[in-house]
Amino acid sequence: MSYRSGFIAIIGRPNVGKSTLLNRLLGQKIAIVTDKPQTTRNRILGIRHLPDAQMVFFDTPGIHHPKTKLNQRMVRTAYSSLSEVDLILMLIEAAPAFGNKDKVIQEKDLLILEHLKKIKTPKILIINKIDLVSKTDLIPLLEQVSGEQTFSTIIPLSALTGENVDQFLETARAALPVGEPFFPEDVVTDQPVRFLASEFIREKAIQMTRDEIPYTIAVQIEDFKEDTERNLSLIHATLFVERESQKGILIGRKGTMLKEIGKAARKELEDLLGAKIYLELWVKVKKGWRKNDSFLTHMGY
């Protein structure tokens, strides 16, 4: 059997499970996951190694109608990935949290569908979150999309439980070109540790704070030092918000919220790096940073 390798973009509207699917496909966590839309801000690369294939996945920001410069950059990042890949996966939900629950393709999905129709790259439609619907309810949803000619294949699966993920891997592998691997076998992502550390800190801050805070948080790693003799990494990070009131919420009474964020982030980083972590967090106010082009560029967005 010929060895196959290629690049695969995972695309969809916010909160359909793209990052959860990437983590499931890789067998480990490299993309942060929360229940808040637009959690993913950058393109995350993850590599799945099979005996006869190497699959290089791009987890992209959720596509939506952008209202800030940050969101505009996120959507551009998602669309730009489509011109660089061998296969496109569009994710939709079997049980959407919002919208018409009798329809598997929501109005917000149509924006992406219209764009995909202009692209000749092979495409697979993934109906995610089938663990939230009964098999009886899934059948009419499949019938709804069966006539959609934009996609070569339609696969229902659950990124959360792993149901049908193996079937997807077989189908996706067959769609990739014959070729040599792009990355060594021990590489799972090309993201630097500093980036992963900032993302894990931001994830914990999002998960632990109220609704207004998640969208205004940005994290910058100020210093990252590794002490190999003591198997210790020292990380100093700054969390940026847009208002003083948000800073107070993030720090919490007597610093309790910031301590809990640091504790949770440190545990995940220790699991990721296999080293002890000393993590020091600071919070600063950067008014209107999501509309500030120079700051966005500085932060890597």
VEXVEXFI-830183 format. One record per residue (C-alpha): residue number from 1; residue in three letters; x, y, z. Coordinates in steps of 0.2 Angstrom, whole numbers, plus 5000, padded with zeros to 4 digits. Example, Ala and Ser with C-alpha at 12.3 -4.5 7.8 and 13.67 -1.06 7.14 Angstrom:
2
+-----+------+------+------+------+
: pos : code :   c1 :   c2 :   c3 :
+-----+------+------+------+------+
:   1 :  ALA : 5062 : 4978 : 5039 :
:   2 :  SER : 5068 : 4995 : 5036 :
+-----+------+------+------+------+
//
This chain:
301
+-----+------+------+------+------+
: pos : code :   c1 :   c2 :   c3 :
+-----+------+------+------+------+
:   1 :  MET : 5000 : 5000 : 5000 :
:   2 :  SER : 5007 : 5017 : 4995 :
:   3 :  TYR : 5012 : 5029 : 5009 :
:   4 :  ARG : 5001 : 5045 : 5009 :
:   5 :  SER : 5003 : 5062 : 5016 :
:   6 :  GLY : 4995 : 5079 : 5015 :
:   7 :  PHE : 4988 : 5094 : 5024 :
:   8 :  ILE : 4970 : 5095 : 5030 :
:   9 :  ALA : 4960 : 5110 : 5035 :
:  10 :  ILE : 4947 : 5109 : 5049 :
:  11 :  ILE : 4934 : 5123 : 5046 :
:  12 :  GLY : 4917 : 5128 : 5053 :
:  13 :  ARG : 4908 : 5141 : 5063 :
:  14 :  PRO : 4912 : 5144 : 5081 :
:  15 :  ASN : 4910 : 5131 : 5094 :
:  16 :  VAL : 4906 : 5116 : 5082 :
:  17 :  GLY : 4920 : 5105 : 5090 :
:  18 :  LYS : 4935 : 5108 : 5078 :
:  19 :  SER : 4948 : 5109 : 5093 :
:  20 :  THR : 4940 : 5094 : 5101 :
:  21 :  LEU : 4941 : 5084 : 5085 :
:  22 :  LEU : 4960 : 5089 : 5083 :
:  23 :  ASN : 4964 : 5084 : 5100 :
:  24 :  ARG : 4955 : 5067 : 5098 :
:  25 :  LEU : 4964 : 5064 : 5081 :
:  26 :  LEU : 4981 : 5067 : 5089 :
:  27 :  GLY : 4977 : 5057 : 5105 :
:  28 :  GLN : 4983 : 5072 : 5115 :
:  29 :  LYS : 4979 : 5090 : 5119 :
:  30 :  ILE : 4987 : 5104 : 5109 :
:  31 :  ALA : 4972 : 5115 : 5105 :
:  32 :  ILE : 4962 : 5123 : 5120 :
:  33 :  VAL : 4944 : 5119 : 5122 :
:  34 :  THR : 4930 : 5129 : 5130 :
:  35 :  ASP : 4912 : 5131 : 5129 :
:  36 :  LYS : 4914 : 5149 : 5123 :
:  37 :  PRO : 4913 : 5153 : 5104 :
:  38 :  GLN : 4929 : 5160 : 5096 :
:  39 :  THR : 4941 : 5152 : 5108 :
:  40 :  THR : 4953 : 5147 : 5094 :
:  41 :  ARG : 4962 : 5163 : 5088 :
:  42 :  ASN : 4977 : 5156 : 5078 :
:  43 :  ARG : 4979 : 5142 : 5066 :
:  44 :  ILE : 4985 : 5127 : 5076 :
:  45 :  LEU : 4994 : 5113 : 5067 :
:  46 :  GLY : 4993 : 5095 : 5073 :
:  47 :  ILE : 5001 : 5079 : 5065 :
:  48 :  ARG : 4993 : 5062 : 5066 :
:  49 :  HIS : 5005 : 5048 : 5061 :
:  50 :  LEU : 4998 : 5032 : 5054 :
:  51 :  PRO : 5009 : 5016 : 5048 :
:  52 :  ASP : 5005 : 5021 : 5030 :
:  53 :  ALA : 5001 : 5040 : 5031 :
:  54 :  GLN : 5005 : 5056 : 5039 :
:  55 :  MET : 4990 : 5068 : 5041 :
:  56 :  VAL : 4994 : 5086 : 5045 :
:  57 :  PHE : 4979 : 5095 : 5052 :
:  58 :  PHE : 4975 : 5114 : 5053 :
:  59 :  ASP : 4963 : 5118 : 5067 :
:  60 :  THR : 4956 : 5135 : 5061 :
:  61 :  PRO : 4947 : 5149 : 5070 :
:  62 :  GLY : 4928 : 5148 : 5069 :
:  63 :  ILE : 4921 : 5158 : 5054 :
:  64 :  HIS : 4908 : 5171 : 5058 :
:  65 :  HIS : 4904 : 5189 : 5054 :
:  66 :  PRO : 4918 : 5199 : 5062 :
:  67 :  LYS : 4915 : 5214 : 5072 :
:  68 :  THR : 4933 : 5219 : 5078 :
:  69 :  LYS : 4950 : 5219 : 5070 :
:  70 :  LEU : 4954 : 5203 : 5080 :
:  71 :  ASN : 4939 : 5194 : 5073 :
:  72 :  GLN : 4943 : 5200 : 5056 :
:  73 :  ARG : 4961 : 5193 : 5057 :
:  74 :  MET : 4954 : 5176 : 5064 :
:  75 :  VAL : 4942 : 5174 : 5049 :
:  76 :  ARG : 4956 : 5178 : 5037 :
:  77 :  THR : 4967 : 5165 : 5045 :
:  78 :  ALA : 4953 : 5152 : 5043 :
:  79 :  TYR : 4950 : 5156 : 5025 :
:  80 :  SER : 4968 : 5157 : 5020 :
:  81 :  SER : 4971 : 5139 : 5026 :
:  82 :  LEU : 4960 : 5133 : 5012 :
:  83 :  SER : 4972 : 5137 : 4998 :
:  84 :  GLU : 4986 : 5127 : 5006 :
:  85 :  VAL : 4978 : 5110 : 5009 :
:  86 :  ASP : 4975 : 5094 : 5000 :
:  87 :  LEU : 4958 : 5091 : 5009 :
:  88 :  ILE : 4945 : 5102 : 5018 :
:  89 :  LEU : 4934 : 5096 : 5033 :
:  90 :  MET : 4919 : 5106 : 5036 :
:  91 :  LEU : 4911 : 5103 : 5053 :
:  92 :  ILE : 4893 : 5105 : 5057 :
:  93 :  GLU : 4883 : 5100 : 5073 :
:  94 :  ALA : 4870 : 5086 : 5074 :
:  95 :  ALA : 4863 : 5095 : 5089 :
:  96 :  PRO : 4866 : 5114 : 5087 :
:  97 :  ALA : 4865 : 5124 : 5103 :
:  98 :  PHE : 4857 : 5138 : 5094 :
:  99 :  GLY : 4846 : 5140 : 5078 :
: 100 :  ASN : 4834 : 5128 : 5070 :
: 101 :  LYS : 4837 : 5111 : 5079 :
: 102 :  ASP : 4827 : 5102 : 5065 :
: 103 :  LYS : 4840 : 5107 : 5052 :
: 104 :  VAL : 4858 : 5101 : 5052 :
: 105 :  ILE : 4864 : 5115 : 5041 :
: 106 :  GLN : 4861 : 5131 : 5050 :
: 107 :  GLU : 4860 : 5148 : 5043 :
: 108 :  LYS : 4878 : 5152 : 5049 :
: 109 :  ASP : 4884 : 5137 : 5040 :
: 110 :  LEU : 4879 : 5144 : 5023 :
: 111 :  LEU : 4892 : 5158 : 5024 :
: 112 :  ILE : 4905 : 5144 : 5023 :
: 113 :  LEU : 4896 : 5133 : 5011 :
: 114 :  GLU : 4895 : 5147 : 4998 :
: 115 :  HIS : 4914 : 5150 : 5000 :
: 116 :  LEU : 4918 : 5131 : 4998 :
: 117 :  LYS : 4908 : 5129 : 4982 :
: 118 :  LYS : 4921 : 5140 : 4974 :
: 119 :  ILE : 4936 : 5129 : 4979 :
: 120 :  LYS : 4940 : 5113 : 4969 :
: 121 :  THR : 4950 : 5105 : 4984 :
: 122 :  PRO : 4942 : 5089 : 4990 :
: 123 :  LYS : 4930 : 5091 : 5004 :
: 124 :  ILE : 4922 : 5080 : 5017 :
: 125 :  LEU : 4907 : 5085 : 5028 :
: 126 :  ILE : 4908 : 5080 : 5046 :
: 127 :  ILE : 4892 : 5080 : 5056 :
: 128 :  ASN : 4899 : 5081 : 5074 :
: 129 :  LYS : 4891 : 5079 : 5091 :
: 130 :  ILE : 4881 : 5063 : 5086 :
: 131 :  ASP : 4883 : 5058 : 5105 :
: 132 :  LEU : 4869 : 5071 : 5108 :
: 133 :  VAL : 4856 : 5064 : 5097 :
: 134 :  SER : 4848 : 5047 : 5095 :
: 135 :  LYS : 4851 : 5036 : 5080 :
: 136 :  THR : 4833 : 5039 : 5075 :
: 137 :  ASP : 4835 : 5058 : 5075 :
: 138 :  LEU : 4851 : 5056 : 5065 :
: 139 :  ILE : 4844 : 5048 : 5050 :
: 140 :  PRO : 4833 : 5063 : 5044 :
: 141 :  LEU : 4848 : 5074 : 5047 :
: 142 :  LEU : 4859 : 5063 : 5035 :
: 143 :  GLU : 4845 : 5064 : 5023 :
: 144 :  GLN : 4845 : 5083 : 5023 :
: 145 :  VAL : 4863 : 5084 : 5018 :
: 146 :  SER : 4864 : 5068 : 5006 :
: 147 :  GLY : 4860 : 5079 : 4991 :
: 148 :  GLU : 4874 : 5092 : 4995 :
: 149 :  GLN : 4886 : 5090 : 4980 :
: 150 :  THR : 4900 : 5101 : 4988 :
: 151 :  PHE : 4906 : 5086 : 4997 :
: 152 :  SER : 4913 : 5069 : 4991 :
: 153 :  THR : 4908 : 5061 : 5008 :
: 154 :  ILE : 4897 : 5064 : 5023 :
: 155 :  ILE : 4903 : 5057 : 5040 :
: 156 :  PRO : 4894 : 5058 : 5056 :
: 157 :  LEU : 4905 : 5056 : 5071 :
: 158 :  SER : 4908 : 5062 : 5089 :
: 159 :  ALA : 4924 : 5071 : 5093 :
: 160 :  LEU : 4920 : 5070 : 5111 :
: 161 :  THR : 4918 : 5051 : 5112 :
: 162 :  GLY : 4928 : 5045 : 5097 :
: 163 :  GLU : 4913 : 5037 : 5089 :
: 164 :  ASN : 4916 : 5034 : 5070 :
: 165 :  VAL : 4933 : 5043 : 5071 :
: 166 :  ASP : 4942 : 5028 : 5064 :
: 167 :  GLN : 4930 : 5027 : 5049 :
: 168 :  PHE : 4934 : 5046 : 5046 :
: 169 :  LEU : 4953 : 5042 : 5047 :
: 170 :  GLU : 4952 : 5029 : 5033 :
: 171 :  THR : 4941 : 5040 : 5022 :
: 172 :  ALA : 4953 : 5055 : 5024 :
: 173 :  ARG : 4968 : 5045 : 5021 :
: 174 :  ALA : 4962 : 5039 : 5005 :
: 175 :  ALA : 4959 : 5057 : 4999 :
: 176 :  LEU : 4977 : 5062 : 5002 :
: 177 :  PRO : 4990 : 5061 : 4988 :
: 178 :  VAL : 5004 : 5048 : 4988 :
: 179 :  GLY : 5020 : 5056 : 4996 :
: 180 :  GLU : 5033 : 5056 : 5009 :
: 181 :  PRO : 5030 : 5062 : 5027 :
: 182 :  PHE : 5033 : 5081 : 5030 :
: 183 :  PHE : 5038 : 5079 : 5049 :
: 184 :  PRO : 5048 : 5067 : 5059 :
: 185 :  GLU : 5038 : 5053 : 5068 :
: 186 :  ASP : 5040 : 5061 : 5086 :
: 187 :  VAL : 5033 : 5078 : 5081 :
: 188 :  VAL : 5015 : 5081 : 5085 :
: 189 :  THR : 5014 : 5100 : 5082 :
: 190 :  ASP : 5025 : 5114 : 5076 :
: 191 :  GLN : 5019 : 5126 : 5089 :
: 192 :  PRO : 5032 : 5132 : 5101 :
: 193 :  VAL : 5031 : 5128 : 5119 :
: 194 :  ARG : 5029 : 5147 : 5123 :
: 195 :  PHE : 5013 : 5148 : 5112 :
: 196 :  LEU : 5006 : 5132 : 5120 :
: 197 :  ALA : 5009 : 5139 : 5137 :
: 198 :  SER : 5000 : 5155 : 5133 :
: 199 :  GLU : 4985 : 5146 : 5126 :
: 200 :  PHE : 4983 : 5134 : 5141 :
: 201 :  ILE : 4984 : 5149 : 5153 :
: 202 :  ARG : 4971 : 5158 : 5142 :
: 203 :  GLU : 4960 : 5142 : 5142 :
: 204 :  LYS : 4959 : 5142 : 5161 :
: 205 :  ALA : 4956 : 5160 : 5162 :
: 206 :  ILE : 4941 : 5158 : 5150 :
: 207 :  GLN : 4934 : 5143 : 5159 :
: 208 :  MET : 4935 : 5152 : 5176 :
: 209 :  THR : 4928 : 5169 : 5173 :
: 210 :  ARG : 4911 : 5177 : 5169 :
: 211 :  ASP : 4904 : 5179 : 5151 :
: 212 :  GLU : 4911 : 5197 : 5148 :
: 213 :  ILE : 4929 : 5192 : 5151 :
: 214 :  PRO : 4934 : 5178 : 5139 :
: 215 :  TYR : 4934 : 5188 : 5123 :
: 216 :  THR : 4944 : 5202 : 5131 :
: 217 :  ILE : 4959 : 5191 : 5137 :
: 218 :  ALA : 4975 : 5190 : 5128 :
: 219 :  VAL : 4991 : 5181 : 5136 :
: 220 :  GLN : 5009 : 5185 : 5133 :
: 221 :  ILE : 5024 : 5175 : 5139 :
: 222 :  GLU : 5036 : 5187 : 5145 :
: 223 :  ASP : 5049 : 5175 : 5151 :
: 224 :  PHE : 5052 : 5156 : 5148 :
: 225 :  LYS : 5067 : 5147 : 5156 :
: 226 :  GLU : 5071 : 5129 : 5157 :
: 227 :  ASP : 5082 : 5122 : 5171 :
: 228 :  THR : 5086 : 5105 : 5164 :
: 229 :  GLU : 5096 : 5100 : 5180 :
: 230 :  ARG : 5081 : 5102 : 5191 :
: 231 :  ASN : 5068 : 5097 : 5177 :
: 232 :  LEU : 5060 : 5114 : 5180 :
: 233 :  SER : 5053 : 5127 : 5168 :
: 234 :  LEU : 5050 : 5145 : 5174 :
: 235 :  ILE : 5036 : 5154 : 5166 :
: 236 :  HIS : 5031 : 5172 : 5168 :
: 237 :  ALA : 5015 : 5178 : 5159 :
: 238 :  THR : 5005 : 5193 : 5157 :
: 239 :  LEU : 4986 : 5192 : 5155 :
: 240 :  PHE : 4979 : 5208 : 5146 :
: 241 :  VAL : 4961 : 5214 : 5147 :
: 242 :  GLU : 4953 : 5230 : 5141 :
: 243 :  ARG : 4946 : 5237 : 5157 :
: 244 :  GLU : 4950 : 5239 : 5175 :
: 245 :  SER : 4934 : 5231 : 5181 :
: 246 :  GLN : 4939 : 5215 : 5170 :
: 247 :  LYS : 4956 : 5216 : 5179 :
: 248 :  GLY : 4948 : 5215 : 5196 :
: 249 :  ILE : 4937 : 5200 : 5191 :
: 250 :  LEU : 4952 : 5191 : 5184 :
: 251 :  ILE : 4963 : 5194 : 5199 :
: 252 :  GLY : 4948 : 5190 : 5211 :
: 253 :  ARG : 4947 : 5194 : 5230 :
: 254 :  LYS : 4964 : 5194 : 5237 :
: 255 :  GLY : 4971 : 5186 : 5221 :
: 256 :  THR : 4961 : 5170 : 5223 :
: 257 :  MET : 4955 : 5169 : 5205 :
: 258 :  LEU : 4972 : 5172 : 5198 :
: 259 :  LYS : 4979 : 5159 : 5209 :
: 260 :  GLU : 4966 : 5146 : 5203 :
: 261 :  ILE : 4970 : 5150 : 5185 :
: 262 :  GLY : 4988 : 5148 : 5188 :
: 263 :  LYS : 4986 : 5131 : 5197 :
: 264 :  ALA : 4975 : 5124 : 5184 :
: 265 :  ALA : 4986 : 5130 : 5170 :
: 266 :  ARG : 5002 : 5124 : 5179 :
: 267 :  LYS : 4995 : 5106 : 5180 :
: 268 :  GLU : 4991 : 5105 : 5162 :
: 269 :  LEU : 5008 : 5112 : 5157 :
: 270 :  GLU : 5017 : 5099 : 5168 :
: 271 :  ASP : 5007 : 5085 : 5160 :
: 272 :  LEU : 5012 : 5092 : 5143 :
: 273 :  LEU : 5031 : 5096 : 5146 :
: 274 :  GLY : 5034 : 5082 : 5158 :
: 275 :  ALA : 5043 : 5094 : 5170 :
: 276 :  LYS : 5039 : 5104 : 5185 :
: 277 :  ILE : 5032 : 5122 : 5182 :
: 278 :  TYR : 5035 : 5138 : 5191 :
: 279 :  LEU : 5021 : 5149 : 5184 :
: 280 :  GLU : 5019 : 5168 : 5189 :
: 281 :  LEU : 5005 : 5178 : 5182 :
: 282 :  TRP : 5002 : 5196 : 5180 :
: 283 :  VAL : 4986 : 5206 : 5174 :
: 284 :  LYS : 4987 : 5222 : 5164 :
: 285 :  VAL : 4974 : 5233 : 5156 :
: 286 :  LYS : 4977 : 5237 : 5138 :
: 287 :  LYS : 4962 : 5247 : 5133 :
: 288 :  GLY : 4954 : 5242 : 5116 :
: 289 :  TRP : 4967 : 5230 : 5112 :
: 290 :  ARG : 4956 : 5220 : 5100 :
: 291 :  LYS : 4955 : 5235 : 5089 :
: 292 :  ASN : 4973 : 5240 : 5090 :
: 293 :  ASP : 4982 : 5233 : 5074 :
: 294 :  SER : 5000 : 5235 : 5081 :
: 295 :  PHE : 4996 : 5226 : 5097 :
: 296 :  LEU : 4987 : 5212 : 5088 :
: 297 :  THR : 5002 : 5210 : 5077 :
: 298 :  HIS : 5014 : 5210 : 5092 :
: 299 :  MET : 5003 : 5197 : 5100 :
: 300 :  GLY : 5005 : 5186 : 5084 :
: 301 :  TYR : 4987 : 5187 : 5078 :
+-----+------+------+------+------+
//
